[in-house]
């Protein structure tokens, strides 16, 4: 199990003027847990489309964090493993 991973996030232009510190590992775990509950509680094309969108969004955010040098592959793999463990999924390789 990995420790918490914190990142400083700069808001988009016009949204704020300072960086915000967020716990990335907890944020991703929360997103995945909420998505899993939504899929269990509701079905249909729109819910599945939203699930795929949010999964792709999470993937892109993680890739950008790696490209920006905020996190390395080992840290991303630790996040992936922790989220998979919490949600009962199979971790992807980073």
MODELLER restraints for C-alpha pairs under 7 A, 6 or more apart:
rsr = mdl.restraints
at = mdl.atoms
rsr.add(forms.Gaussian(group=physical.xy_distance, feature=features.Distance(at['CA:1:A'], at['CA:82:A']), mean=6.09, stdev=0.5))
rsr.add(forms.Gaussian(group=physical.xy_distance, feature=features.Distance(at['CA:2:A'], at['CA:78:A']), mean=6.02, stdev=0.5))
rsr.add(forms.Gaussian(group=physical.xy_distance, feature=features.Distance(at['CA:2:A'], at['CA:82:A']), mean=6.69, stdev=0.5))
rsr.add(forms.Gaussian(group=physical.xy_distance, feature=features.Distance(at['CA:4:A'], at['CA:23:A']), mean=6.55, stdev=0.5))
rsr.add(forms.Gaussian(group=physical.xy_distance, feature=features.Distance(at['CA:4:A'], at['CA:25:A']), mean=5.87, stdev=0.5))
rsr.add(forms.Gaussian(group=physical.xy_distance, feature=features.Distance(at['CA:5:A'], at['CA:23:A']), mean=5.69, stdev=0.5))
rsr.add(forms.Gaussian(group=physical.xy_distance, feature=features.Distance(at['CA:5:A'], at['CA:24:A']), mean=5.56, stdev=0.5))
rsr.add(forms.Gaussian(group=physical.xy_distance, feature=features.Distance(at['CA:5:A'], at['CA:25:A']), mean=5.59, stdev=0.5))
rsr.add(forms.Gaussian(group=physical.xy_distance, feature=features.Distance(at['CA:6:A'], at['CA:21:A']), mean=6.58, stdev=0.5))
rsr.add(forms.Gaussian(group=physical.xy_distance, feature=features.Distance(at['CA:6:A'], at['CA:22:A']), mean=5.53, stdev=0.5))
rsr.add(forms.Gaussian(group=physical.xy_distance, feature=features.Distance(at['CA:6:A'], at['CA:23:A']), mean=4.36, stdev=0.5))
rsr.add(forms.Gaussian(group=physical.xy_distance, feature=features.Distance(at['CA:6:A'], at['CA:24:A']), mean=5.60, stdev=0.5))
rsr.add(forms.Gaussian(group=physical.xy_distance, feature=features.Distance(at['CA:7:A'], at['CA:21:A']), mean=5.64, stdev=0.5))
rsr.add(forms.Gaussian(group=physical.xy_distance, feature=features.Distance(at['CA:7:A'], at['CA:22:A']), mean=5.60, stdev=0.5))
rsr.add(forms.Gaussian(group=physical.xy_distance, feature=features.Distance(at['CA:7:A'], at['CA:23:A']), mean=6.52, stdev=0.5))
rsr.add(forms.Gaussian(group=physical.xy_distance, feature=features.Distance(at['CA:7:A'], at['CA:24:A']), mean=6.52, stdev=0.5))
rsr.add(forms.Gaussian(group=physical.xy_distance, feature=features.Distance(at['CA:8:A'], at['CA:19:A']), mean=5.92, stdev=0.5))
rsr.add(forms.Gaussian(group=physical.xy_distance, feature=features.Distance(at['CA:8:A'], at['CA:20:A']), mean=5.42, stdev=0.5))
rsr.add(forms.Gaussian(group=physical.xy_distance, feature=features.Distance(at['CA:8:A'], at['CA:21:A']), mean=4.38, stdev=0.5))
rsr.add(forms.Gaussian(group=physical.xy_distance, feature=features.Distance(at['CA:8:A'], at['CA:22:A']), mean=6.39, stdev=0.5))
rsr.add(forms.Gaussian(group=physical.xy_distance, feature=features.Distance(at['CA:9:A'], at['CA:19:A']), mean=5.34, stdev=0.5))
rsr.add(forms.Gaussian(group=physical.xy_distance, feature=features.Distance(at['CA:9:A'], at['CA:20:A']), mean=5.14, stdev=0.5))
rsr.add(forms.Gaussian(group=physical.xy_distance, feature=features.Distance(at['CA:9:A'], at['CA:21:A']), mean=6.18, stdev=0.5))
rsr.add(forms.Gaussian(group=physical.xy_distance, feature=features.Distance(at['CA:10:A'], at['CA:18:A']), mean=6.50, stdev=0.5))
rsr.add(forms.Gaussian(group=physical.xy_distance, feature=features.Distance(at['CA:10:A'], at['CA:19:A']), mean=4.50, stdev=0.5))
rsr.add(forms.Gaussian(group=physical.xy_distance, feature=features.Distance(at['CA:10:A'], at['CA:20:A']), mean=6.38, stdev=0.5))
rsr.add(forms.Gaussian(group=physical.xy_distance, feature=features.Distance(at['CA:11:A'], at['CA:19:A']), mean=6.67, stdev=0.5))
rsr.add(forms.Gaussian(group=physical.xy_distance, feature=features.Distance(at['CA:25:A'], at['CA:79:A']), mean=5.81, stdev=0.5))
rsr.add(forms.Gaussian(group=physical.xy_distance, feature=features.Distance(at['CA:29:A'], at['CA:83:A']), mean=5.26, stdev=0.5))
rsr.add(forms.Gaussian(group=physical.xy_distance, feature=features.Distance(at['CA:33:A'], at['CA:87:A']), mean=6.42, stdev=0.5))
rsr.add(forms.Gaussian(group=physical.xy_distance, feature=features.Distance(at['CA:35:A'], at['CA:51:A']), mean=6.33, stdev=0.5))
rsr.add(forms.Gaussian(group=physical.xy_distance, feature=features.Distance(at['CA:65:A'], at['CA:71:A']), mean=5.75, stdev=0.5))
rsr.add(forms.Gaussian(group=physical.xy_distance, feature=features.Distance(at['CA:66:A'], at['CA:72:A']), mean=5.49, stdev=0.5))
rsr.add(forms.Gaussian(group=physical.xy_distance, feature=features.Distance(at['CA:66:A'], at['CA:73:A']), mean=7.00, stdev=0.5))
rsr.add(forms.Gaussian(group=physical.xy_distance, feature=features.Distance(at['CA:73:A'], at['CA:94:A']), mean=5.79, stdev=0.5))
rsr.add(forms.Gaussian(group=physical.xy_distance, feature=features.Distance(at['CA:76:A'], at['CA:94:A']), mean=6.59, stdev=0.5))
rsr.add(forms.Gaussian(group=physical.xy_distance, feature=features.Distance(at['CA:77:A'], at['CA:93:A']), mean=6.67, stdev=0.5))
rsr.add(forms.Gaussian(group=physical.xy_distance, feature=features.Distance(at['CA:77:A'], at['CA:94:A']), mean=5.52, stdev=0.5))
rsr.add(forms.Gaussian(group=physical.xy_distance, feature=features.Distance(at['CA:80:A'], at['CA:91:A']), mean=5.63, stdev=0.5))
rsr.add(forms.Gaussian(group=physical.xy_distance, feature=features.Distance(at['CA:80:A'], at['CA:92:A']), mean=6.82, stdev=0.5))
rsr.add(forms.Gaussian(group=physical.xy_distance, feature=features.Distance(at['CA:81:A'], at['CA:91:A']), mean=5.36, stdev=0.5))
rsr.add(forms.Gaussian(group=physical.xy_distance, feature=features.Distance(at['CA:84:A'], at['CA:90:A']), mean=5.56, stdev=0.5))
rsr.add(forms.Gaussian(group=physical.xy_distance, feature=features.Distance(at['CA:84:A'], at['CA:91:A']), mean=5.29, stdev=0.5))
